[in-house]
């Protein structure tokens, strides 16, 4: 199965600053790279995803970049706001995967 | 439309009792997944269903855990003879099709506390 690592495990940023979370995976056949956000006490929700034929994708203040050669992808949050405080999970998948292999999560805290 | 729902939202049970957790997926979603999330931890995959069949049960922690899905819709996760280490939030998710590249929609979870 896929080995997934996320770094850092916790991240504290000043409101307005940027946050970057990196996800490293092991299976070179991986072709789908989503990020899920889980606010405290809430369910995980997909916030952005990218497929292997694309190197970068942006959606307002969030973006995901992919480096297939190095087998990692990153979540970028710019102009962070208090509502960005949450746990973020990456979950890379291969075409044959029937399930998601979640990283351990990164707890992001945005300081006002 | 309605999202994934789970019941009960909270369950407190005594050690040794059996519990049943229910998941109602989004209508038309063929794939259904169960995960367990211990306090402050990531998501641990338990089992998935394609239709009513569960091709991979290897994620179930022990033979005290079982799950079924009927009519390609509702799923029940049963834990027999509960232990304190079973305390966690049990999350259900569904997706339109099987496969990791399909967005999974999560339910609100059932918080299980075994005393």
Interface residues (C-beta under 8 A of the other chain):
Chain A: X31 X32 X34 X42 X43 X44 X45 X46 X49 X51 X89 X91 X92 X93 X94 X95 X97 X98 X99 X100 X101 X102 X103 X104 X105
Chain B: X31 X33 X41 X42 X43 X45 X48 X50 X55 X56 X91 X98 X99 X100 X101 X103 X104 X106 X107 X108 X109
